[in-house]
Amino acid sequence: MMKHLSIDIETFSDVDIGKCGLFKYCDTDAFELLLFAYAYGFGSVRVIDLTAGQQIPAEVLADLQDPDVIKHAYNAAFEITCLNRAGYRTPPDQWRCTMLHGLYLGYPAGLANLGSALGLPEDKRKMSAGKALIRYFCLPCKPTKRNGSRTRNLPKHDPEKWRTFKLYNAQDVVTEMADYHRLMMYPVPDWVQEDWVIDYELNHRGIQLDMELVDGAISIDSAHRNALIERAVQITGLQNPNSRNQLIAWLNENTDLELEKLTKDTVAESLKVASGKAEEVLRIRKNLSKSSVSKYQAMDRAVCSDGRIRGVLQFYGANRTGRWAGRLVQVQNLPHDVPTAIDTARHLVKTKNRRGLALLYGDVASILSQLIRTAFIAPDDAMLCVSDFSAIEARVLSWLAGEKWRMDVFANNGDIYCASASSMFGVPVVKHGVNGHLRQKGKVAELALGYQGGPNALISMGALKMKLTEEELPDIVQRWRASNPRIQDFWYAVDTAAMSVMQDAQPVGLPHGILFSRECNLVYGYDYLAIILPSGRRLFYPQPYIADNQFGRPAIHYKTQIGANWVNTSTYGGKLVENITQAIARDCLALAIKRLAQHGYKLLMHIHDEVVLEVPKAQLHDDEIDRINAIMCEPIPWATGLILNADGFISPYYKKD
């Protein structure tokens, strides 16, 4: 019989974990383990005060490495990393993370938030005094005359607070155990647990940063901004031309413009009619508003002592679908543009040659932004191998709905944007060829309309920036839907299935093993609308009910986290299809990641549907990228007939191919 060991620790570091991440937090000589709270078999909690010379019992130390003892913690990655850093060895595959468990069931992140959403009784909830106690004992303090100019608060400086802090440490174990008992009826699937371990190892491995490029970009940006502000002062005479109010007043008094605000859109519109000094000042304003170096600054903060950045991905960060979320540098929203002569641009930045960069490229801020990807590099003895699923959401949606003409396009390696435009307008469309101008309409339709979107979805996907007019958008919607009748049918089939389950609680199946069901934990009164995916993973919608939506029509509502609040929201057929499609695409990526790991590849990170691997040059074969692409596209046992395609490249640095 398996033993269960629940753990929570408190630590000190002089690194800000929120800004720098867990791994940099531990990567400092100041790091120290303060308290170790634990409980066996979900029983009573004991706190070990390591600052008082107490020792973690030998039985516990042995159990930290015993595969027959399951270790539990909330955000277990923190405990694993900190304990290993402090010299207490414990493998990640022996741990279970209650945060992951809560996210899997559709609940919010954060131990206090989860306890609140689960309705824990007051004696089981996280202590509200915790944040203040952590600020006092776990972070450096500001030296003052009153505190004797010390930079850290120790237990002796406030024994009463320290006693409360130990109670807080114990209470976190109590809360975590109470959460686990309320979640355990619906366990995290074993293979998702295995993926969590792979993800931890990926984040622990990290990826090398080109700190010369990072340092050069920050330096050039600072000099560039100073030069722009200096020029704006010369033109306007303002003390602070970067002040919105001061600049609006100057523009309204000294030019023909009449502005009430200085948003990105109003600046862009004003530049169409401005001239002379007004145009130059607005261009300076536009350049100053670009946050081209915020990611470089995040890299500079979070880089570890060995030059690698770690923890850039959050497993199950998007808990509606289970997709990963970006952390620290936010790798999921890196710029897509690629500068010409990329090696020249990198050299100019690394040598801090701002004038050369401006002379060759003009817009310094844009070039710095375009080079962000290339700050992720391979060590000297390795290369980065990058492989990307091609149009995976469109492929999954077509497979789910059985839209045969689209699947034929994918089977023949066709261009779905051209094929979609051809289907919509009834003429052949070839990229850079016959009727090539229609491809743009096919592209925006593909990106915006697969999940029951209308003209507003086209606009939000950039239709107007693509030179389409608002007047033609309804026609594009109508044409796309007419050429994709099975996808339309799938929206309504999903909506009907979900509503049927909500009304009579009887499971409803759809093709490819998708099953809608109503799940209830009668002990605690929890209720879920669940969607079983082809992989066997489930999507959970907590506390569902039917009520009129904003349009006055009956719709499914459920609880979700929006900002800091646990609130009700509504959904509909197209949105559920989006959840299902993105969740299946996520499961395809997860399986590809597992297969690559099983083949011995070192995964560094992944961005949407693209994986980044580090391969030693000594092991690099001529057909390496073909091997990787083939592994990515191996048949998926639970998705018979799904046609995948991947393409990739090898480079000393990460980039958009």
N, C-alpha and C positions, 0 to 999 in steps of 0.2 A: 504493500500500500504506500502511495506517495505521501511524503511529508510536505507540509506547506509552511513557509517562512515568510512573514510579512515584514517589510523593512521601510524605514524612512530615516534619512540622515540630514544633519545641518552642517554647513561648511562655511569657511571664511576664504575670501580671495580679494585681492586688490584690483581685479578685472571686473568690469561691468558685464554680467552675463547677458543682459538684455541687448546691449549694443555689440558685443563681441562674440557671443555664442558660448556654448558649453565647453568646447574643447580648448578654446583660448582661456576660458575661465579657470580651467585646471592646469594650464600650461604656464605656471608662474611659481616662483619659489615661495611666495606668500601663501599659497594654497594650503589649507589645513582642514582636517576632519574634526568637528567639534563634538557632535552628539550622534549616537547610533541607537535608534529605537527599533525594537523588534518584538514579534509575537509568533509563537508556534501554534499551528492548528487553529488559527483565528481566535486564539484565546487572549489572556491578559498580556499587557504590554510592559516591557522593561526598557529603561533608558540607560545607556552606558555613557557616562560623562568622561570623554577622552581628555578634556582639559584638566580634569582633577586626578589624572593618573590611572583611571579605571581602564581595564582591558576588556576587549570583546572576548567572550568565553571561547575556549578552544573548540567546543562543540559547534558553535555558530561559525567559526572560521572554517572548520572542516565542511560544514554544510554549504558554505558559499561556493564550494567547488564540487559538491556532490550532485551528480545528475539525477539521483533519486529524490532530491529535495527541490521542489518548485519554489522559486523566490518570487514574491509579489511586491510591486511598488507602483505608485502613481508616477507616470513619466519615468519609467524604469531606466531609460537611457542615462538619466542623471545619476542614479545610484550606481549603475554599472561603471560609468566613466570615472566618477569620483572615488569609488572604492578601489578600483584598479590603480588610479593615480596615487592613492594613499598607501598602496602596497598590499591590499587585500584582494587577492586574485579571485575573479568570479567570471565565468563565461556567459556571454549574452544569451546563448540558446537555452539556458536553464531558467530564464526569467520570463515572467508574464506581466505585461504592462496594463494596468487598469485604465490608463488614459486611452490606449488603443481600443480597449474593450468598450469604453463609453462612446468613442467616436464611431466604432463599428455599428453601434445600435442607434446612431443618429443624435447622440447627446453632445453638449458643448464641451470644449476643452477647459481645463482649470479645475482643480480639486474642489474648490468652493462652489464653482458654477455647476459641476456635475452633481454634487450633494444637494444643491438647491433644486436642480431639475428633477432629481429622483425623489425629492420630498423627504430627505432624511430627517429624523427627529432631532431636536436641538442638541441632545447629548452626544449625537454621532457626527455633528457637523464640524467643519474646520473652524478653528478659533479665529475670530475677526481681528484679534490683536497681533496676529502673526506678522503682518507687513511691517509694523513699527518695530517689533522685536528683531526681525531680520535686518532692517536698516541699522539697528543699534549694534548687533553683535556680528553680523556677517559681512558688513561693508566697512571700508575705512571711514573714519570720522574726521571732520574738519578740526584742526588744532586751534584751540582758543585759550585765553588766559584762565577761563573758568575750569577747563578740563586739563589744565597743566600742560597744554601744547601737545597732547598725545594724538596720534593718528589712528588709534584703534581702541575700541571699548572691549575690555576683558570682563569675565564673570565677576572679578573682585570689585569692579567699578560700580556695579549695581547688583548685589546678590539677589535682591527680591525679583528684579527683572529676569535674572538668570533662572531662578526657580520657575517662573512663569514660562520661560522659553523651553525648559525641559518638559513642562506639561503640554505646551504647544507641539513639540516634537512627538510626544506620545499620542496626542490627539489625532495627528495626521495619519498614524497607523490605524487608529480606530476608524477614522473616516474612510480610509482606503478599503479596509476590510468590509465595512458596511456597504460601500459602493459595489464591491465585488460580489457580495451575496445577492444583491438586487439585480445584478447583470448576468449571473452565472447560468441562468436558465437558457440563455441564448449565447453559447460560447463562440469565441473567435475561431473560425476554421483552422485546422492544423496547418494547411498550406499558406494561409495568410500570416499565421504566426511565423512560419519559416521565412516568408518574404520580409517580415519585420526584422528578423535576425540579419538577413542579407543586407537590408537597408542600413542597419546599425553598422555593420562592417564597412559598407560603402562610405558612410559618413565619417567613420573613424579613420579610414584610409586617407580621405581628403584629396585635394588636387593642388598641384604646384602652381604658384603665382609668379608672374614676371614682375617682381617688385621694382625693377628699374623702370618698367613701363608705368606701373602704378604711381611711383614717385614722380616721374616726369609729367604724367597727365595732371596730377594735382598741382604741381609747380607751374606748368604752362597755363592751366585754368586760372590760377590766382593772378598771375601776371596779366593774362588777357582781360580778366574782369577789372583789374585796377586800371588798365589802359582805357577800357571802354568808359569807366566812370570818370576818369580824368578828362576824356574827350567830351563827355556829356556836361561836365562842369564848365568847360571852356565855352560850349555852345550856349548853355542856359544860364550860367551864373548861379545855379542853385547850389545850396550847401550839400544837399543829398538828392541828386537826380534819380536815385533808385527808389525814392519815396513816391508811392502811388499818388498821394494827395498833392505833393509839391509839383510833380510832373504834369498831372491833369491841369492844375491851375496854370502852369506855364504854357502848356499847349493851347489852352482856351484863350489865354490873353495875347499870345504872340503869333498864333497861326490862324488859319481859316477853319480849323477843326473845332467842333463842339462835342466834347466827350464827357460822359457821366461816369464811366468806369474804364479800367485798363486791363481787361481780360485778354487772354490769348486770341479770342475771336475778334474783339474790337480793335486790337492792334493790327491784326491781319487785314481787316476791312479798311482801316484807316490808311494802311500802306498802299492800298490801291489808288488812293486819290491824293496822298500827301506828296510834297515835293520839297526840295531845299533842306533847310535845317529841320523842319518837322519830320521829313522822311528819315534823315540821319538819326535823329533822336529816337524815333520809333524803332528803327532797326537796332539801335543799341539796346533799347528796352527789350526787344524780342530776344536778342542774344543773351542778355543778362538773366532772362527768365528760364533759360535752358539749364536743367540740372544735369549737365553732361558728366559730372564727376562724382555724383553721390554714390555710385556703385564702386568707384575707385576708393573713395573714402571708407566705405564699408569694408572693402578688402584690406585696406591699411589697418583698420581697427581689429579685424578678426584673424589676420594671418598669424599662424603659430610660429614658434621659434625655428622650426625647420623649413619655413617658407611655404608651407601648405595651408590651405584654408579647409576647415572641416565643418560639417553640420549645415550644409547649404540646402538640404532637403528635409521636409517634414513628412514622414510616413502617415498616410491617411489624413493629410492636412485639409483636404476638401472632403469632409466626411459625408456629404450627400452621395458622392460617387466612389469615394475611396481613393481618389487620385492624390498624388503628392502635391505639396505646396512648397514654394521657395522660401528660404530663410536667409537672413543676413544680406546677401547680395541680390536676392530675389532673381535667381537664374531663370525662372519661368517667364520673365518678361524682358529679356535682353533685346537690344536693338537689332533689327534685321538688316539694315543697310550695310554694304561692304564698300570701303574706300578703294579707289583705283590705286595701283602700285602699293599694295598693303604693306610690303616689307619696308618700302621707303618711308611711309607714314609712321610705322613703328619705330624705325631708327631715329627719325626726327623727334619723336616724343621721348624716347629713352635718353637722348642727348639734350633734352630740354630746349630744343631749337624752335622757339615759338615763331620767330620771324620767318624761318624757312617753311614751317608748317602753314603759316598764313599766306606766304607767297605762292606756294604750290597748290593749296587747297581752298584758300579764301576763308571759308567758315570754320574757324578753329574749333568751336564748341561741337559742331556736327561731327567733325573728324574724330575728336576725342570720344564721342558717344559711339561712333561706328567701330572703334578699336577696343571697346570693353571686352568683347568675347575673347580677343587675342591675349588678354591678360592671364587667361588660363592656359598653362603650357605643360609640355612634357619635360621631365628631367633630361639631362644631356644624353643619357644612355637609353632613352626610350622615345616613342612617338605616340601621338594620340590617334586612335582609330575611332571614327564617328560613323554611326549608322542610324538611318532615320526611316521609320515606316512612312510609306507614301500614302497620303490621303486616307488615313486609317478610319477616321470617323465616317467619311462618305462610304467607304467600303463596308463598314459594319452596318450602317443604316440600310444600305442597299441589300445586304444579306438578310437582315432581320425582316425587311418588308417583302423580300422576294422580287425586287424590281430588276427583271431579267436583263433589259437592255443596258442598264448600268453595270451589272455584273459582267456582261460581255465586254464592255469597254475595259474594265479592270483586267479581265482574263487576257485581253489582247494588248495590255500595256498602253492603252489609249489615254488621251488627255481628257479628263472628265469635264473640264471647263469648256473645251471646244465641243465635246459630245453633248453637253447640256445645252449649250447655245444652239447647236444644230437641231436638237430635239425640240427646243422652244420655238425656233423660227422657221423650221422646215427647210433649211438650206445647208449645204456643207460649210463647215467652219474649220479653218486651218490656222494654227498659230503662225503669225507673220506671213500668212498666205491669203487664200480666197476667203472673203468675209471675216478676216481676222479681227476687224473692229468689234464684232459681236462677242468675241471671247470674253471681253471685260464684263459684259452683261451676264454671261454664263457663270463667270467666276463669282461675282457678287451675289448672284442668286444661289449658287452652291453654298457659299459661306453663311448666308443669312436665312435661308428658307426651309432648311431640312427639318426644323422643329416647330413648324406651324407658324412661323413668323410672317409678318406682312410688310407694308411699306416702311414702317418705323424700324423694323429689323434691318432692312436694306440700308436705311440712312445710318443707323448705328454701326453698320459694317463698312461704312465709307462710300456708299453709292454716290453721294453728291460730290465727294472729292474725286471720284472717278469720272466726273463730267457727265453723270446722268442727271436728268431733271426730275423734280418731284412728280411732274405730270405723267411721266412714263413708268413710274414705279408700280402702280396698280396693275398695269399690263404685264410687267415682268413677273409679278407674283402669280397672276392668273396663268400665264404661259408655263411657268415652272411647275405649278401644281397640275396643270392639264397633262404635262409630259411625264409626271411621276404619280400616277393614280394609286399604285400599290403603297407608296409611302403615305399618301393621304389616308388610305384605308387603314394603315397601321396606326396612325395617330388616333383614329376613332376607335379602333379595336382595343388599344391600350386604355383609352379613357373609359370605354364601356366595361372592360374587365375590372378596372379599379373601382368604378362606381358600383358594380355588381357585388364585389367582395365587401364593400363598405355596407351595402344594404342587407345582404343575407348571410355574410360571413362564410360563404362556401368558396373554396378555392377555384380559381379560373386559370386554365392553362392557355398559352399561346405557342406558336411554333418555336422550335429551337430550344425547348425545355424551359422557357420562361413561365413562371407560375406566380400568380398573385394570390396572397393569402392574408388572413387576419390572425395575428398572433397576440395572445394575452397571457400575462403573468398575474393570475388571480390572487396570489398571495399579497402582492403589493399594489394591485390595481393598475398595472401598466398595460397599455394597449398599443399595438403597432399595425400599420399597413406594411406588409413585407412583399418585396419582389425578389423571387429566387432567379438568379441569373444562370445562363448556360454553364458557367464555371462551378455553380453550386454556392457561390457567395450570395449574400442577401443584402438588399438595400432596405433600410428601416425608416419609416416615417412615424415618429412617436405621437401618441394621443390623437389619432385622426378622427375627424367627424365631417359631416356634410353640412354646408351652409351656403347661402348666396354669396357670390364673389362680388367684386367691385362693379361688374357689369349686370348684376341682378340675376345671375344664373347660378343654379346649384353647382357647387364645386367641392372638391376634397380640400380640407384644411388640416394642418398638422403643426406640431411644435418644432421650432428651430431657433438657432442662435443668430440674431441679427445685431451686430455691434456687441454691446455688453448685455443685451436683453434676451431672455428666453420667451419668445413670442409666437403667436399663431401666424401662419402664412397659408396661402392657397396655391394649388397647382392645377394642371389640366393635362390633356392628352399629349400635346406637343412637348410640354416641359418634362413629363414622365419619360417620353421617348428620348429626349436629350439625356436625361439621367441614365437610362438604360444603355444607350449607345456609348456614352462617354465611360460608363462603368465597364462595359465589355472591352472597349479599346484599352482601358487601364489594365484589365486582366490579361489581355494579349501582351502588353508591355511587361507586366510582372512575370509572366511565363518566359518571355524572351530573356529577361534579366537573369532569371534562375538558370536557364539553359546556358547562358554565356558564363555564369559563375561556375557551373558544373564542368564546363570545358576549360576552366582554369584562367579565364580572363579576369583582369583586375578592373572592375567597374569603378569609375570616379564620380560620375553624376549622370543624370538624364534630364532632358528638357522636353517636356510634353511627350512626343513619341520618338525621341532621339536619344541614343545612348552614347556615352563618351567613355572609352576604354584607354588604359595605359598599357602599351605592349613594349617590352624591352627590344631594342634594335637587334640583339643577338637572336631573338626568337621570331623576328618578323619575316614572314614568307612573302613571296611575290604576289600570291593570291590571297593575302590576309584579309583584305576587306571583302572579298568574295566569300570567304569562309564565314566571316561574321554575318554578312547579309543572309547567307543560307541558313545559319542558326536562327536568325531573327524570323525567318519565314517558314520554318519547319511547321508542318501541319499541326493544328491545335485539336486535341482529342475531343473537346466539347464543342467545337465549331466547324463541323463538317461542311465543306463547301465555301467557307470564308476564304477569299483570295487575298493574300497579303503580298506586299512588295516592299523591298527596302533598298536603299541606295546609300552609299557612303564614300568616305575619303580618308586619307591619312595625312597628317600634318603635324609639325612641331608645336603648333598652337591651335586653340579652338577658334573656329570661325564659321560663318554661314557660307556653305558651298555654293 
